[in-house]
């Protein structure tokens, strides 16, 4: 039982003081985990986005993170043509320690984007999310090494735990601001800031209280054409939480054989890489067919941790589907 208490203490201390939220290397393909201000900011009627990340696959189910979101514009016929109001929901799960520790989130949110010119080339937006979060520790699934003997650490522990399911829950408030702009139909640029855990929610375990530290992220990017059938996409972010910082920058080339104007459902291929400074190189490949885009990346660890991880980080998969209809109100928006 003392091992379980020590394990829980380490988990909670990490949440309260030193850990960052679970994150995606393909932050550009996970809009509602990056900022609530992205809600409704897409060209179509409905957007469905899904992401899966397996961190350090050489360690059996060390960290696995998944999310799925759905967002859509509302009251399109009731607001100005160059404005956009969106609503969305999101589910998010993060499991570690071979599934023994589990975080589950459910969010609802809304964002309003105000046009700054008649054509909607420039907009400013603000969004908010309300999240219900739950953390569980399945003590029966915790495995520890036995005490050190002359033969070393002996297999898994022979101790029998009570099998209790410990849990904590809280309500979270997130917000974000976003500016988007373009000079024509072929380029786009954007920048924004988001804050998560703005209310510093409190979690409770083993009779102690821990405050969730706010996470602030500054992000931006854009794309521009480099030929009639190719574009360059660039993006980056800086995120800070509880004294820990993360900086990710990079880009990808988009190549559309034959050009998008000559195809009813154009097919585009993406290739590029991002860098998480002082941590990892992240090669990326993507395929877009009409209104669906698939992305695959793999973190190659470059920090001092590479000795233990064998330079392996995490594989990540993203899938975004956007439904459009002939009467959809067009909007200038980030491609990623």
C-alpha positions as CSV (number, residue, x, y, z in Angstrom):
1,X,0.0,0.0,0.0
2,X,2.9,2.4,0.7
3,X,4.0,1.9,-2.9
4,X,0.6,3.0,-4.2
5,X,0.7,6.0,-2.0
6,X,4.1,7.0,-3.2
7,X,3.1,6.4,-6.8
8,X,0.0,8.6,-6.4
9,X,2.0,11.3,-4.7
10,X,4.5,11.4,-7.6
11,X,1.6,11.6,-10.1
12,X,-0.1,14.5,-8.3
13,X,3.1,16.3,-7.7
14,X,3.8,16.1,-11.4
15,X,0.4,17.5,-12.2
16,X,0.7,20.3,-9.7
17,X,4.3,21.4,-10.2
18,X,6.3,20.1,-13.1
19,X,4.2,18.4,-15.8
20,X,2.7,19.8,-19.0
21,X,-0.7,18.7,-20.4
22,X,-0.7,15.9,-22.9
23,X,0.1,17.4,-26.3
24,X,0.1,16.5,-30.0
25,X,3.1,17.0,-32.3
26,X,0.6,17.7,-35.0
27,X,-0.9,20.6,-33.1
28,X,-2.0,22.1,-36.5
29,X,-4.3,19.1,-37.0
30,X,-5.9,19.2,-33.5
31,X,-7.6,22.6,-33.6
32,X,-9.8,22.3,-30.5
33,X,-6.9,21.2,-28.2
34,X,-4.8,24.1,-29.5
35,X,-7.3,26.9,-28.8
36,X,-11.1,27.2,-28.4
37,X,-10.9,30.1,-30.8
38,X,-10.6,27.6,-33.7
39,X,-14.2,26.4,-33.1
40,X,-16.2,27.0,-36.3
41,X,-13.1,28.3,-38.2
42,X,-13.2,26.2,-41.3
43,X,-14.7,26.2,-44.8
44,X,-17.7,23.9,-44.5
45,X,-20.8,22.7,-42.5
46,X,-19.3,20.2,-40.2
47,X,-15.7,19.3,-39.2
48,X,-14.7,16.1,-37.5
49,X,-11.1,15.8,-36.3
50,X,-9.4,12.8,-34.7
51,X,-5.9,12.3,-33.3
52,X,-4.0,9.4,-31.8
53,X,-0.5,9.5,-30.2
54,X,1.5,6.6,-28.8
55,X,4.4,8.1,-26.8
56,X,7.6,6.0,-26.4
57,X,6.2,2.8,-28.0
58,X,9.3,0.9,-26.9
59,X,7.8,1.1,-23.4
60,X,4.7,-1.0,-23.1
61,X,1.8,1.5,-23.4
62,X,3.7,4.3,-21.6
63,X,1.5,7.1,-22.8
64,X,-1.4,6.9,-25.2
65,X,-3.4,10.0,-26.1
66,X,-6.6,10.2,-28.3
67,X,-9.1,12.9,-29.1
68,X,-12.1,13.4,-31.3
69,X,-13.9,16.7,-31.9
70,X,-16.9,17.9,-33.9
71,X,-17.6,21.6,-34.6
72,X,-19.9,23.5,-36.9
73,X,-21.1,27.0,-37.7
74,X,-24.4,28.2,-36.2
75,X,-27.0,30.9,-37.1
76,X,-25.3,31.5,-40.5
77,X,-28.4,33.3,-41.8
78,X,-28.8,35.4,-38.7
79,X,-25.4,37.1,-38.6
80,X,-23.4,39.2,-41.0
81,X,-22.0,37.5,-44.1
82,X,-18.4,38.2,-43.1
83,X,-18.9,36.9,-39.5
84,X,-18.8,33.3,-38.2
85,X,-20.2,31.8,-35.1
86,X,-19.2,28.2,-34.2
87,X,-20.1,25.6,-31.6
88,X,-18.3,22.3,-30.9
89,X,-17.8,19.3,-28.6
90,X,-14.7,17.3,-27.9
91,X,-13.7,14.1,-26.1
92,X,-10.2,13.5,-25.0
93,X,-8.4,10.6,-23.2
94,X,-4.9,10.1,-22.0
95,X,-3.6,6.9,-20.5
96,X,-0.3,6.1,-18.9
97,X,1.4,3.3,-16.9
98,X,0.0,0.6,-19.1
99,X,-3.5,2.0,-18.6
100,X,-3.3,2.2,-14.8
101,X,-3.6,6.0,-14.9
102,X,-6.3,7.5,-17.0
103,X,-7.4,11.1,-17.7
104,X,-10.8,11.6,-19.5
105,X,-12.1,14.9,-20.7
106,X,-15.4,16.1,-22.2
107,X,-15.7,19.7,-23.5
108,X,-18.3,22.0,-25.0
109,X,-17.4,25.3,-26.5
110,X,-18.2,28.2,-28.7
111,X,-16.4,30.9,-30.7
112,X,-17.3,34.0,-32.6
113,X,-15.3,35.4,-35.5
114,X,-15.8,39.0,-36.5
115,X,-15.0,40.1,-40.0
116,X,-12.9,43.3,-40.3
117,X,-13.6,43.9,-44.0
118,X,-16.5,43.2,-46.4
119,X,-14.9,40.2,-48.0
120,X,-14.0,38.5,-44.8
121,X,-10.3,38.4,-45.6
122,X,-9.5,39.5,-42.1
123,X,-11.2,38.3,-38.9
124,X,-10.7,38.4,-35.1
125,X,-12.2,35.7,-33.0
126,X,-12.6,34.6,-29.4
127,X,-13.7,31.2,-28.0
128,X,-14.3,29.5,-24.7
129,X,-14.5,25.9,-23.6
130,X,-16.0,24.3,-20.5
131,X,-14.5,21.0,-19.7
132,X,-15.4,18.2,-17.3
133,X,-12.2,16.2,-16.4
134,X,-11.8,13.0,-14.5
135,X,-8.7,11.2,-13.4
136,X,-8.7,7.5,-12.4
137,X,-5.9,5.3,-10.9
138,X,-6.7,1.6,-11.2
139,X,-4.5,0.2,-8.4
140,X,-5.0,-3.4,-9.4
141,X,-3.1,-2.6,-12.7
142,X,-0.1,-1.1,-10.9
143,X,3.0,-3.3,-11.0
144,X,6.2,-2.7,-9.1
145,X,9.5,-4.5,-8.8
146,X,10.2,-6.5,-5.6
147,X,12.8,-5.4,-3.2
148,X,16.4,-5.4,-4.3
149,X,18.2,-8.7,-3.6
150,X,21.6,-10.2,-4.4
151,X,20.0,-11.3,-7.7
152,X,18.8,-7.8,-8.5
153,X,15.2,-6.7,-8.8
154,X,13.1,-9.8,-8.9
155,X,10.3,-9.9,-11.5
156,X,7.0,-8.2,-10.7
157,X,5.9,-7.6,-7.1
158,X,4.2,-10.5,-5.2
159,X,2.2,-8.0,-3.1
160,X,-1.6,-8.1,-3.5
161,X,-3.3,-4.7,-3.6
162,X,-6.8,-3.9,-2.7
163,X,-7.8,-3.2,-6.3
164,X,-9.4,0.2,-5.4
165,X,-10.2,2.6,-8.2
166,X,-9.1,6.1,-7.0
167,X,-10.6,9.0,-8.9
168,X,-10.7,12.8,-8.9
169,X,-12.8,15.2,-11.0
170,X,-13.0,18.9,-11.7
171,X,-14.5,21.5,-14.0
172,X,-12.1,23.4,-16.3
173,X,-12.3,26.7,-18.2
174,X,-10.3,27.4,-21.3
175,X,-10.2,30.4,-23.6
176,X,-8.5,31.8,-26.7
177,X,-8.1,34.7,-29.1
178,X,-7.3,34.4,-32.8
179,X,-6.5,36.8,-35.7
180,X,-6.6,35.5,-39.3
181,X,-5.9,37.4,-42.5
182,X,-5.1,37.0,-46.2
183,X,-4.4,39.3,-49.1
184,X,-6.0,37.1,-51.8
185,X,-7.6,33.6,-52.2
186,X,-4.1,31.9,-52.4
187,X,-2.4,32.9,-49.1
188,X,-3.3,33.0,-45.5
189,X,-1.7,33.9,-42.1
190,X,-2.9,33.6,-38.5
191,X,-1.8,34.1,-34.9
192,X,-3.4,33.7,-31.5
193,X,-3.1,32.9,-27.9
194,X,-4.9,30.4,-25.7
195,X,-5.2,29.6,-22.0
196,X,-6.2,26.4,-20.4
197,X,-7.1,25.7,-16.8
198,X,-7.8,29.4,-16.4
199,X,-9.8,28.8,-13.2
200,X,-6.9,26.7,-11.7
201,X,-9.1,23.7,-10.9
202,X,-8.4,21.7,-7.8
203,X,-7.8,17.9,-7.8
204,X,-7.9,15.8,-4.7
205,X,-6.1,12.5,-3.9
206,X,-5.3,10.8,-0.6
207,X,-6.7,13.8,1.4
208,X,-4.4,16.4,-0.3
209,X,-5.4,19.2,-2.7
210,X,-3.5,20.1,-5.8
211,X,-4.1,23.1,-8.1
212,X,-3.8,22.6,-11.9
213,X,-1.5,25.2,-13.2
214,X,-2.6,27.3,-16.3
215,X,-1.2,26.5,-19.7
216,X,-0.6,29.4,-22.0
217,X,0.1,28.9,-25.7
218,X,1.1,31.4,-28.4
219,X,0.7,30.0,-31.9
220,X,0.8,31.2,-35.5
221,X,1.5,30.3,-39.1
222,X,0.3,30.6,-42.6
223,X,0.7,29.3,-46.2
224,X,1.5,30.8,-49.5
225,X,1.9,29.5,-53.1
226,X,5.4,28.7,-54.5
227,X,4.1,27.5,-57.9
228,X,0.7,26.9,-59.6
229,X,0.4,23.5,-58.0
230,X,2.5,23.8,-54.7
231,X,2.2,25.7,-51.5
232,X,4.4,26.0,-48.4
233,X,2.7,25.8,-45.0
234,X,4.5,27.1,-41.9
235,X,3.4,27.0,-38.3
236,X,4.8,27.1,-34.7
237,X,3.9,27.5,-31.1
238,X,5.3,28.4,-27.8
239,X,3.6,26.8,-24.7
240,X,4.3,27.3,-21.0
241,X,2.9,25.6,-18.0
242,X,4.2,25.4,-14.4
243,X,7.6,26.6,-15.4
244,X,8.0,24.2,-18.3
245,X,8.3,25.5,-21.8
246,X,7.7,23.9,-25.2
247,X,8.6,25.4,-28.6
248,X,7.7,23.7,-31.9
249,X,8.4,25.2,-35.3
250,X,8.3,23.8,-38.8
251,X,6.5,23.4,-42.1
252,X,5.4,21.2,-45.0
253,X,5.1,21.4,-48.7
254,X,1.7,20.8,-50.3
255,X,1.9,19.4,-53.9
256,X,-1.3,19.0,-56.0
257,X,-0.6,17.2,-59.2
258,X,-2.4,19.1,-62.1
259,X,-3.4,21.9,-59.8
260,X,-6.5,22.2,-57.6
261,X,-8.4,24.3,-60.2
262,X,-8.5,21.5,-62.7
263,X,-10.0,18.9,-60.3
264,X,-13.4,18.5,-58.8
265,X,-11.9,16.6,-55.8
266,X,-8.2,17.6,-55.8
267,X,-5.6,15.2,-54.3
268,X,-2.7,16.8,-52.4
269,X,0.4,15.3,-50.9
270,X,2.2,16.9,-47.9
271,X,5.8,16.4,-46.8
272,X,7.7,18.3,-44.2
273,X,9.0,18.3,-40.6
274,X,8.7,20.2,-37.4
275,X,11.2,20.6,-34.6
276,X,10.5,20.5,-30.9
277,X,13.4,22.6,-29.6
278,X,15.9,20.6,-27.5
279,X,13.7,17.5,-27.7
280,X,12.7,16.0,-31.0
281,X,12.7,16.1,-34.8
282,X,9.2,15.4,-36.2
283,X,9.0,14.2,-39.9
284,X,5.5,14.6,-41.3
285,X,3.6,13.2,-44.3
286,X,0.0,13.8,-45.3
287,X,-2.5,13.0,-47.9
288,X,-5.6,15.0,-48.7
289,X,-8.4,13.8,-50.9
290,X,-11.3,16.3,-51.4
291,X,-12.6,17.1,-47.9
292,X,-10.5,14.5,-46.0
293,X,-6.9,14.8,-44.8
294,X,-4.7,12.1,-43.2
295,X,-1.5,12.9,-41.5
296,X,1.3,10.8,-40.0
297,X,4.3,11.9,-38.0
298,X,6.9,10.3,-35.8
299,X,9.0,12.0,-33.1
300,X,12.7,11.2,-33.3
301,X,14.1,12.0,-29.9
302,X,17.2,14.3,-30.0
303,X,17.5,15.3,-26.3
304,X,19.6,13.6,-23.6
305,X,16.6,11.2,-23.2
306,X,17.5,9.5,-26.5
307,X,19.9,7.1,-24.7
308,X,16.9,5.6,-22.8
309,X,14.4,6.0,-25.6
310,X,16.7,4.7,-28.4
311,X,16.0,8.1,-30.1
312,X,12.3,7.1,-30.4
313,X,9.6,9.4,-29.4
314,X,6.0,8.8,-30.5
315,X,4.0,7.9,-33.5
316,X,1.0,10.1,-34.2
317,X,-1.9,9.9,-36.6
318,X,-4.5,12.6,-37.5
319,X,-7.6,12.5,-39.6
320,X,-9.8,15.5,-40.5
321,X,-13.1,15.4,-42.4
322,X,-15.0,18.5,-43.5
323,X,-18.5,18.2,-44.9
324,X,-19.5,20.9,-47.4
325,X,-22.7,21.6,-49.3
326,X,-23.3,23.9,-52.3
327,X,-25.0,26.5,-50.1
328,X,-22.1,26.6,-47.6
329,X,-21.0,30.1,-46.7
330,X,-17.3,30.3,-47.7
331,X,-14.7,31.4,-45.2
332,X,-11.0,32.1,-45.3
333,X,-9.4,29.8,-42.8
334,X,-6.2,27.9,-41.8
335,X,-5.6,24.9,-44.0
336,X,-4.2,23.0,-41.0
